[in-house]
């Protein structure tokens, strides 16, 4: 495993089918996370998943920024072998799991988890040593 930091963004490269980044709790993290996810999926040849993965990562990183302080982790696991889905994980230091709720039409927030639930094959949360991870799977087309 190789780890290096570009300013305050840390990139963790692991062998093969995993890509991982850590971002500061800063509004610029949303755009940067979207950009690196798009780039990684293009490099893996998963172009059909790029737009939806970038959108859902944006939603989860935005939630992390709104509700937690501290670093935000993004991890992609490329499908291999019998797996037929891309796994995407977003971690933050807040232990409380997100809640799916129905936002009223006039509300500007509250649709992120609903979007993740409706756009992914499966999604969920799991506790971590410090905080939680929200994950989702995107089925491969075809």
N, C-alpha and C positions, 0 to 999 in steps of 0.2 A: 504494500500500500504506500502511495506517495501522497503527502499532504503539503500544500503550499497555500499561501495567502496572498491575495491581490488587494492591498489596502486592508479593508476590514472584512472582505469576503474571502472565506477559506474554501478551497477546492480540494476535495478528497477524491483521488482516482484510485479505483481498485481494479483488479484484473477482470477482464471479460465483460460481464453483463451488468455491472453496477456502476452508477455515477452518483456522486453525492456532493452537496455544497452546504455551507453554513453562511447565513446572512445576518447582519446586525438588525436589530429592531428599528429600522429606519424606513420611511416611505419609499425610498428608492429601491428597496429590496424587492418590491412587487414586480417592477419592470425588469430588474436584473434576473430574478428567478424565471420569469416568463421567457426571457431571451436565452438563458442557458438551457432551459428545458427544450425549447424549440431547436436549438443547435444540436443538442445531444440526440434528440429523436431523429433529426435529419441525418446525422452521422450514422445512426443505426439502421437507416432505411425504413423507419417507421413513419413516413410522411403522412399517411392517412390519420394518424393519431395526434399530430402536432397541434392543431388548433384547439381541440377539446382538452387535451392535456394542459396546454398553456393557460386556457381559461380557468380550469379547475384549480390549478396550482395558484393562479392569481387570487382566486376566491379564498383559498385556505391560508395563503400568506397574509392576505388582507385581514382575515379573522385573527390570525396570530398577532398582527400588529395592533389591532383594536383591543384585544383582551389580555395580552401577555407582554412582559418585558423580557429582554434577553435575546439570545440568539435563536434563529429560526433555521431548522434543517430541512433540506429537500433531498429526497433520495429516489432514484429511478432504478428499477430492476427490469432488464430486458427479458422478454420471454425466451426460454430455451427448452429444448426437449419437449416433454408433453404439455408444458404450460402454453396456454393460448391467450394470455393476457399480459399487458404491461401493468406492473405494480408501481404506484406512485405514493410516496409517503411525505408528509409535512409534519415536522415536530416543533414543539415550543415548550417553554418551561412551565406553563400553566397546567396544573393537574386536572382541572375540570374539563370533562368532555363537552364537545359542542352539542347544541340542541337543534334539532330540525324543528322549524316552526313555520306557520303560515303567516307571511307578512301581509298586511293590509295593502290595498292598491296604492294608497297615498304614502306609504313608507318607502324611504330610500334605502334602507338596509334590511337584512334579515332573510335574504334569499340564497345565500352562499351554500349552506349545507343542503338545502333543498335542491339546488342546482347540481351539486355533487351526487346526491342520491338519485336524481332522475337521469343523469348523464353517464353514470358508470354502471358496470356490470354488478359490482358489489362495493361496499364501502364500510368502514367501521373505525373504531378508535381502540387504542390499547395504552395502558399506563407505561411510563418509562421510569428510569431511575430519578430523573428530574423532569417532571412534566408528562406530556402525552404525545402520541403520534396519531394523526388522522391519516388513514390510507384509503386508496380506492384502486380498483382494477378497471382497465379499459380493454375490452375484447378486441382481438385482432380482426380486421376486416377479412371477409372471405371465408 
